[in-house]
């Protein structure tokens, strides 16, 4: 009869294999449906790689545990160990790079202002890269992050707008900086004057065109980083829980590997 640890590893990897099928299918489907935008092209490859990786690893664990193939189980444990190490390093890294940065509260405003210099140097370098920002900007524009403000149009008074609780991305990308002191016409339409005298470079980059707005502003990059910071912190907490689960699975896998070696030794020795 199979040992308990072998059964557990077999069941866990069978479930993982079933989960990998829709992930792989979704990646392939996206690659065929993707349009010409950078954002759409960016999504399909990671899903295909993740689905194929989960499928290969789960098959190795399943066959190794249930068919007593020690080599496959050894490879499975090696990949699991590397995954645990990688996840641990990423979790520590995520906590470190998201430790800095926060929005500045403005008196009389329901939203905050965001400064790129408040965030970690590593994150700043990522968004200051022209190649990276071109892809990110494409995603932001495709997601229509400013659509709700554009749709409000002239129905929103200046007092109502100043009381709005905008997201960090909306605050940085969809309106001019508070430093500019532009005259309000609508949430995404402002009267620009004296742009040459502004110390904040974002004031010169603002454009009332809905496809431009402040998507090239430093405040837009800062707003994105603030959003990433909060998301990464959530991911890091989830990673800690997932790490505990992986360590438990790895320990069970080690027991299954030991069982395989003992069973193979007994089979070779004979009655």
C-alpha positions in Angstrom: 0.0 0.0 0.0 1.1 3.6 -0.7 2.4 5.5 2.3 0.3 8.5 3.6 2.9 11.1 2.4 2.8 9.6 -1.1 -0.9 9.8 -1.2 -1.0 13.4 0.0 1.6 14.5 -2.6 -0.3 12.7 -5.3 -3.6 14.4 -4.4 -2.0 17.9 -4.1 -0.3 17.6 -7.5 -3.4 16.2 -9.2 -5.3 19.3 -8.0 -2.4 21.5 -9.2 -2.4 19.8 -12.6 -6.2 20.4 -12.9 -5.6 24.1 -12.1 -2.8 24.4 -14.6 -5.1 23.4 -17.5 -7.4 26.5 -17.4 -4.4 28.8 -16.8 -2.5 27.5 -19.8 -5.7 27.6 -21.9 -6.3 31.2 -20.9 -2.8 32.2 -21.9 -3.1 30.6 -25.3 -6.5 32.1 -25.8 -5.2 35.6 -24.9 -2.3 35.2 -27.3 -4.7 34.6 -30.1 -7.1 37.3 -29.1 -4.5 40.0 -28.3 -4.7 43.3 -30.1 -1.9 45.6 -31.1 -1.5 47.3 -27.8 1.5 46.8 -25.5 -0.8 46.1 -22.6 -2.6 43.2 -24.3 0.7 41.6 -25.5 2.1 41.8 -22.0 -0.6 39.6 -20.4 -0.5 36.4 -22.4 3.1 35.2 -22.1 3.3 35.0 -18.3 0.0 33.0 -18.2 1.4 30.5 -20.7 4.7 30.1 -18.9 2.9 29.8 -15.5 0.5 27.2 -16.8 3.2 25.1 -18.5 5.4 25.3 -15.4 2.6 24.2 -13.0 1.7 21.4 -15.4 5.2 20.1 -15.7 5.9 20.3 -11.9 2.6 18.7 -10.9 3.1 15.8 -13.4 6.6 15.2 -12.0 5.3 15.2 -8.4 2.3 13.1 -9.3 4.3 10.4 -11.2 7.1 10.5 -8.7 4.8 9.9 -5.7 2.3 7.5 -7.1 4.5 5.5 -9.5 7.5 5.5 -7.1 9.8 7.2 -9.7 12.4 8.6 -7.3 14.2 10.6 -10.0 11.0 12.6 -10.9 10.3 13.1 -7.2 13.8 14.3 -6.6 13.4 16.8 -9.5 10.1 17.9 -8.0 11.7 18.5 -4.6 14.5 20.4 -6.2 12.1 22.7 -8.1 10.1 23.2 -4.9 13.2 24.1 -2.9 14.2 26.7 -5.6 10.6 28.0 -5.6 10.6 28.4 -1.8 14.0 30.2 -2.0 12.8 32.5 -4.8 9.5 33.3 -3.1 11.3 34.1 0.2 13.7 36.5 -1.5 10.9 38.2 -3.5 8.8 38.6 -0.3 11.7 40.3 1.6 12.5 42.4 -1.5 8.8 43.5 -1.8 8.7 44.6 1.8 12.0 46.6 1.4 11.2 48.4 -1.9 7.6 49.3 -0.7 8.8 50.7 2.6 9.0 54.3 1.4 6.5 56.6 -0.2 3.1 58.1 0.6 0.8 60.7 -0.8 0.7 64.3 0.5 -2.6 65.4 1.9 -3.8 68.8 0.7 -5.9 71.1 2.8 -9.5 71.3 1.5 -9.0 68.5 -1.0 -10.4 65.0 -0.9 -7.5 63.5 -2.8 -3.7 63.5 -2.3 -0.8 64.6 -4.4 2.1 62.2 -5.2 5.8 62.9 -5.7 8.0 60.5 -7.5 11.0 61.3 -5.3 9.1 59.9 -2.2 9.4 56.3 -3.5 12.4 53.8 -3.5 15.1 54.4 -6.1 14.6 50.9 -7.6 10.9 51.6 -8.3 11.8 55.1 -9.7 14.2 53.6 -12.1 11.6 51.2 -13.4 9.1 53.9 -14.3 11.7 56.4 -15.5 12.8 53.9 -18.2 11.3 55.2 -21.5 10.7 51.6 -22.7 8.9 50.6 -19.5 6.8 53.7 -19.3 5.6 53.4 -22.9 4.2 50.0 -22.0 2.7 51.1 -18.7 1.2 54.2 -20.2 -0.4 52.0 -22.9 -2.0 49.9 -20.2 -3.3 53.0 -18.3 -4.8 54.4 -21.4 -6.4 51.1 -22.4 -7.9 50.7 -18.9 -9.6 54.1 -19.3 -8.6 55.1 -15.8 -9.7 58.7 -16.4 -13.0 57.8 -18.1 -15.2 58.5 -15.1 -13.8 62.0 -14.7 -14.1 62.6 -18.4 -17.7 61.4 -18.4 -18.6 63.7 -15.5 -17.6 66.7 -17.7 -19.2 70.0 -16.9 -21.7 68.5 -14.5 -19.1 68.5 -11.7 -18.5 71.8 -10.0 -15.1 72.8 -8.8 -16.2 72.4 -5.1 -17.5 68.9 -5.9 -14.3 68.0 -7.7 -12.1 69.1 -4.8 -14.0 66.8 -2.5 -13.7 63.8 -4.7 -11.7 60.8 -3.3 -9.5 60.1 -6.3 -7.3 57.0 -6.6 -3.6 57.6 -6.6 -3.5 56.9 -10.4 -6.4 59.3 -11.1 -4.8 62.0 -9.0 -1.5 61.7 -10.7 -2.6 61.0 -14.3 -6.0 62.6 -14.8 -5.6 66.1 -13.4 -2.8 68.7 -13.2 -0.7 69.1 -10.1 -1.9 71.4 -7.4 1.3 73.4 -7.8 0.1 74.6 -11.2 -2.9 76.6 -10.0 -4.7 76.1 -13.2 -8.3 77.4 -13.5 -10.9 74.6 -13.3 -13.4 74.1 -16.1 -14.1 70.4 -15.7 -12.3 67.4 -14.1 -10.0 67.0 -17.1 -10.3 70.4 -18.7 -8.3 73.3 -17.1 -7.3 76.8 -18.3 -3.5 76.8 -18.6 -1.6 80.1 -18.1 2.0 81.2 -17.5 3.3 77.7 -17.9 6.9 79.0 -18.5 7.1 80.3 -14.9 6.2 77.0 -13.1 8.8 75.2 -11.0 7.0 71.9 -11.3 7.8 70.4 -14.7 4.5 68.5 -14.7 2.7 71.8 -15.4 4.3 72.1 -18.8 3.3 68.5 -19.6 -0.4 68.8 -18.9 -2.7 68.7 -21.9 -6.5 68.9 -22.0 -6.5 66.2 -24.7 -8.2 63.1 -23.1 -5.6 60.9 -24.7 -2.7 62.9 -23.2 -3.8 64.6 -19.9 -0.9 64.0 -17.5 0.1 60.5 -18.6 3.8 61.7 -19.1 3.9 63.5 -15.7 6.1 62.6 -12.8 3.0 62.7 -10.7 1.4 60.0 -12.8 4.4 57.7 -12.3 4.3 58.5 -8.6 0.6 57.7 -8.4 1.2 54.3 -10.2 4.0 53.5 -7.7 1.7 54.3 -4.8 -0.8 51.8 -6.2 2.0 49.2 -6.8 3.2 49.8 -3.3 -0.1 48.9 -1.7 -0.6 45.9 -4.1 2.9 44.6 -3.4 2.3 44.8 0.4 -0.8 42.7 0.0 1.0 40.2 -2.2 3.9 40.0 0.3 1.5 39.0 3.1 -0.1 36.4 0.8 3.3 35.1 -0.1 4.1 34.6 3.6 1.1 32.3 3.9 1.9 30.6 0.6 5.5 30.0 1.8 4.3 28.2 4.9 2.1 26.0 2.7 5.0 25.3 0.4 7.3 24.3 3.3 4.7 21.9 4.5 4.3 20.4 1.0 8.0 20.2 0.7 8.3 18.4 4.0 5.6 15.9 2.9 7.5 15.4 -0.4 10.7 14.6 1.5 8.9 11.9 3.4 7.5 10.5 0.1 11.0 10.5 -1.4 12.3 8.6 1.6 9.5 6.1 1.3 10.3 5.6 -2.4 13.9 4.9 -1.6 13.0 2.4 1.2 10.4 0.7 -1.1 12.9 0.5 -4.0 15.6 -0.9 -1.6 13.2 -3.6 -0.3 12.1 -4.5 -3.9 15.7 -4.9 -5.0 16.6 -7.0 -2.0 13.7 -9.3 -2.6 11.9 -11.6 -0.1 
